[in-house]
């Protein structure tokens, strides 16, 4: 069979030998896109219905899905790929090797760049990764559910790779090659303060101090008008350095390395192809600051310059409930003898963030159920102001719950109850331009349990909680470990350290 390429990072295309094949029909494209994004993993009919049909799904949709699969297989037969679309015990799968998928090649180059220590080699790897993109991921193809979350993840990786490439270019003194792309990128992603900081630094190094300060003022007005927020301390500190003409802002001596005109041209073309830079991404790993007493601190592990530490407040209710440091996270415990300490009947252990998230974000936390006896009447949850993603134990079994709370109380009706037997998982809440989506990772697979339109673009806070009440508690010790709290956000506002 002729060499095959499946291209997701741009309009969906299949390259079979010298033939470029585009799938006809929006539903067929969406189905193939979902199968390709799964990377040879079987997808159940329920997963495919949620990702292909979204809000249009009804009781007849599963039958429509089977017909759609048959139509897609007939289309693929035109390029002799129909046999790759198979039905298995786990659902449907499209057989594709990692070297045939542009998204896999992109991520492989990023992984190589992350472990590379030579900046020039790292720059080349990042540039080659960006070169793979031909536009927005799945441009012209509409997917929902877990497939949409995967597309957003790829776009975030692209934005991070672009910002990392810019960091290397600026550190090497190649300001001119970065300036045009930075100006374009900040227009496309106006709330990305990492890009704004890079643009200010580049303008300053080019002798355009007033323009650099103008970018800061524009950023401040934008954040104030849209969210009522001030720029982060990192950006404010950069403004002060520019005003004081801090010598630390001068670039290090340029280490010249010869590059061919073709290679440099591809570098600029790859950056120019970044048509939509999504929000800047960073990861936070949970640790406790012993100097702060019982309050845990979640510190950044960004590759870029560190921003302010995020403090979390500890709150407990009920006799004996505890929150304590455990490795790189927190251990939440409700002992068997726990009883309420007030008339509310609540028994809980909670950590609440002092920081707020504005705009688009993706938050995740991993959990492990150290002691979690069946039907214990407790739940572990993550909340983003008005969205809940919960794992709960009840007499009817273990289940995940998603809920949208406009007011607290009462809670909104759950969109889905997903049964589970795993002892480890990940809770996740994603806010895009106009939707809030809640996921859980159960047995290694992301499952969407709730999706709704954003009630407000306002900044929200996040908290993690282990809870029960006196009527439901089975008086058995419950212990949950929370690790690897991660935040990808275009704007995170935290109090000063």
N, C-alpha and C positions, 0 to 999 in steps of 0.2 A: 504494500500500500504506500502511496505517496506520503511524503512528510506532511504532518498536520500541525497547525498552530491554532489555538483558541485565544482570541484577543478580547479582553474585558476592559482594558485601561484606555477607554475611548469608545467609539461606536462598536457594538458587538459584531465581530466578524470571525469567520472560519477561513483559514488559508490551507488549502489542500493542494500540495504541489504548487503549480503556478496559478491556481484558480482561487480567487477571492469570492467567498460565498456569504451572502447576507440572508438571514432567515426572514421569510415574509411574515407579516402579521405581528402585532404587538404582543398578543398572548403567547404565541410560539417563542418569540424572542425572550419574553420574561421567563418562560419555563426553562429554556436552555440556559439562560443566565443563572438562574437559581441552581441548576444542576452543576454548572461549571464552578460556581462559587463554592459549592460543597466539596470540590476537589476529590472526586471519585468516592465520596461517602454517600451511602443510600439515604434518601430523604423520604419520610413518610408522606402519605397523602395529605395528612393534616398540615404538615409543615409546608408542603407545596401549595396547598389551597391558601394558607395565610400569606405566603410570599407572592403568589401570582395574582390572586383575586382580591386580597385585602378586604376592604369594607364592602365589596360587591359580593362576597361569599354568601350563600344561602344553602338550604338543604339539598338543592340539586347540583351544587358545585362539584362534589366529588365525582359524580357521573360526567360532568363537563370536563373535569380534569383528565379522566381516562380517554375521552375522545380527543382532547388536546394533545396528549402524549402520542396517540396514534397519528395525528396530523403532523406533529413534529418529526416522528420517525420517518414518515413518507417524504418530508422535505429533506431530511438528512440523507435519504437514499440517493438523492441526486448527486451527492459527492461521496457516495459509498461509506457513509458514517452511520447509517441507520442501526447497524448491529451494535454500536457502542451504547445505545440507549436501551437499558435492560430493566426488567422488573425483577425484584428480589424479594425475599421474605421481609426485608426491612423497608421496602418501598420501591422507589425508582432511583437509578444511578446512571450517570454518563461516565464511561471509562475514559479518563484523560490522565496522562503522565505529567509530572510536575514540569518537565522541560518543554512540554507543549503549551503550557499556560503562561501568558505574559505576567499575570499577577504573582505567580510563584517565582518566576525569574526576577521580578522586581524585588520581592521580599528577600530572596537569596542574596542579591547584591547589597541590600541594606544590612543584612546580618554580617556580611564580610566587612562592610564599612565600619560597623560598630566595634569590631575587634581589631581593626587596623590601627597601627600607631603612627605611621608616616602620614602627615597631613596631605601631601600631594597625592599619594596613592588613594587615601580616603576620599579626596575630592573627585578623583577620576571614577571611583566606584559609585559615588553618589550621582555623579553626572550621567554615568551609564544607566543607572536606575531611573533617573528622570527622563532619559532619552526614550525609554520604553513607552511612556505615556503619549497618547495621541489626542487628548482632550479629557473631559470629565469621564470618570468610570461609568461604563454602560450608558453613555450619552445617547439619548433617544429611546431608551428602554426603561419602562416603569416597573419597579419591584417594590414590595412591601415587606414587613415582618423582619425575619432574621436575615434575609437577603439584603434588605435595605441597610440594616445595621452593619453588615459586612462591607457594603459599598462605602458607607461613611467611614469605617475603619481604614480602608485603603486610602481614601482621600486624606485622612488625618496623617497616615504614614507618609504620603506624598508631600504634604505641607511641612512635616517635620524634616524630611530629607532636604527639601528646598531651603529651609532655614539653616540646617546644618551646613549645607554647601555654601551658603552665604557667609556663615561664620568663618569658614576656612578661607574664602576669598578675601574677606576683610582683614583677617589676621595676617594674610600674606601680602597685604597692601594693594590688592587688585580692586581698588574702589570703583574704577570706571566700569568694569564688567558687571558689577553688582548694582550700580545705582539705578539704571533704567528698569531692571527687573524688580527692585525694591519699590520704586514709585508705582509700578503697575500692581504689584502684589498688595500693597497697602490700600489701594483703591478697591481691590476685590475683597479684601478681608480687613475692613476698617477697625475692628475691635481687637485685632491681634497686636498686643503690645510688644511682643518680641520683635515682630517685623518693624513696628514703629521705632523701637530703640535702635535697630540696625540701620534704619534710614537716617535717623538723627546723627548717628555716629559717622555714617558715610558722608553725609553733607558737611559735617564739621571738618572731617579730614580733607575734604575737597576745597576748604577755605570758604564755605558757605555757612558761617555761624548763624546769621540771621534766619536763613531758611531752616536750619536745624531747630532753632527755637520756635519758628512758626509751626513746624510739625508738632511740637509738644503742645502748643496752645490749641491747635486744631483737635488734637487727641483729647485734651482736657475738656473742651467744649462738647465734643461728641459724647464722651462718657457721662458728662453732667446732664446733657439734654436727654439722652436715651435712658439712662439708668439712675441718675442722681448720685453718681459715684465719682471719686477722685482717681487719678492715675495711681498705679502702685508705687511703692517706695523706690523700686528699682528704676522706674522711669523718672521720678522726681529727682533721684540722686544723679542721674545722667544729665538732667537739665542744669543742676547746680554745677556739675563738672564743666559743662559747656560754657556757662556764664563766667566761671572762674578760669577758663582756658587751662584746665588741668592737664599737665604734661603727660599724665597716665593715659590720656585719650589718643596720644600720638601712636601711630602704628609702629610695631617692632621693625627692625631692619628687614627689608624684603629679601627673602631667600629665593633668588631667581631660579627657575627651572624651565628649560626650553620645551616648548610644546609646538606641535605642528599647527599650521593654520587650519587644517581640517578639524583637528581635535578641539581647538579653541572655538571654531565656528559651531561645532556640535554642542559645546558647553553652553554657548549663548542661546542657541536654538532650543536646547532642552529646557533652559530656564524660561525662555519666552513662551514655550508650550504650556507652562503652568497657568492655565486659563482661569482657574478658580482655586485660590489658596484658602483652605479651611482654617478653623481656629487653631491657634498654637497648642501644642500638646506637651504635658509634662506628667510625670508620675510621682506620687507621694507614697512613701513607705512608712507604716506606723511604728513609732518608737516612743518611749516614755522619757521625759526629762525629770530626773530625780530632784533637780533643784526646784522644780515647780510643785513639789509635794505630790499629791495624788493625781494631778491633772496630766493626762497624756499629751504628748506633742507629736504631730505628724510633720516630719521634715522632708524637704524636697530632695529628690535624687535626679534632678534635671542634668542634662549634659551642659546646658547653658548656665549663665550666672545664677547663683542661688537667690531666691526671693525669700520674703519673710517666712518664718516658721509659723505653722498653723496650730493654734492651741485648741484643745477640745476640753469641754467641761464634763466632769463626772457627776452623774446624778443617780442615786439609789433610792428605792422605796421598799419597805418591808424588812423584817428582822433578818440579818445575816447576809443579805445580798451584797456582792462585791464586784468591783472592777479593778483589775491589777495588770501590771505589765507582764507580758509573756513573750520573750524573744522579740520579734519585730512587730508585735501587735498587742492586742488586749484580750484578757480572759474574763468573760462575764459568767457569773455563777449565781444560781438561786439554790440555796441548800434545802434539804428535805424538811427542815424545821421552820422554814420561812413563814412568816405571817404578816399581814398588813400592819402598818404603823399608824394608819388613820382610817377614817370612815370610807375612803374611796375603794378600799379592797384591793388596791394595786400592789403588785410585787414586781419590781423591775430593776434592771441594771442598764444604764444608758450612758453613752458618751455623745455629747452634742458639740457641733462645730461652731466656733466663733466666726468662722469665715463664711462668705456668701458667694454664690455662683450666679453670674449674669450671662445672658445670651445662650449660646449653644454649649452643651457639655455632655460628657459621658463619665459616669461615676460607677465604680465597681469595688466590691470587697469580697474576699474569699473567706469562707467559714469552714470550721471543722466541728462536728458534734462529738465532743469528748465523752460526755454522759448525756444521753437523750433517750430515756426509757419510753416505750410506746405509750400512747394515750396519756401523756403527762400534762396536757392542757396548757402548754407553753408555746411561745413563738419567738423566732428570731427575725428581725426585720431591718431594712434600710429605708429611710424616708428622705425625700427631697421636698420639704415644705408641704406640697399638696399631692405627692405621689408616693405610694407605698409598694414595696415588693417584700413579701413575707413568706417564711417557711413556718408552718404551724403543725403541731401535734394535737390530734383530737380523737375522740372515740371512733370516728370513722376512718382514721388512718392519717398518714403523713401526706401533706399537700403544700403546694405553693399557691399563694394568693396574690393577685394584683388588685389594687384599688386606687381610685382617684378621690381625694378628699378636698372638696371646695371649702368645707367648714370642718372643724374638729371639735367635738363630734357633730354630726354623725359621719361615719365612713360611707363612701359610695359603694354601690353593688360591685362585687368582683366581676371582672370580665371573664376570668377563667380560673378554674381550680385544677391544678395539674398534680396528679398523684406522684409521689416519689418515695424511694427507699434508700437513696444514697446518704452517706454520712458526711460527705464533703461537697461543696458547691460554691457558686459565685452568684451574688446578687448584683443586679446592674440596672441603672436608670439612665436613659439617654434622652436629652432634649435637643431636637433639631429646630429648624426655623419655625415650624408651626405645629409640632407634635411632641408629646411625651410618650416614651415607649419603655416598658418594663420587661426585663428578661431575667431568666435564671439559667445557670449552666448546670444541667443535671446529667450525670454520667458522661461528661465530656461534650455535651451537645447544648447549644444555646436554644432556649425555648422562650418565645414571646408569650407573656401572659396578660398584658394589658397595653392598650394604645388609645390615646385620646388627644384631641386638639388642645393646645396650650390655652389655659384660661387667662394667662397674663405673661408678658415677657419679663416681669420683675425679678430681681435677684432673690434667690432662695438659699436656705441653709440646709445642712445635711446632718442626720443623726442616726446612730446604730443602737439597737435596743434588743435586750432579752426580757421578756415580760410574761406575766400571767395575772390572774386575779384569784381571790380566795375561793370563789365558787368552783373554778375550773381546775385548780392546782391539785395534782394527785399526790403531793407530798413525797416526791422523789427528787433527789438532787439532779439539777440540770446545769451543764457546763458547756459553754460555747467559746471557741477560740476564733477571733477575727484577725486576719492578717492581710497585708498587701493592699491597703486601701489606695485606690488609684483615681486620679482626677485628670481628665482631659478637658480643658476649658479655655475659651477665648478670653474670659475675664474672671479672675478669682481675687476677691478683696478680703484681705486678712488684717487683723489689728497689728500694730507694731510689736516686735519681739520684746 
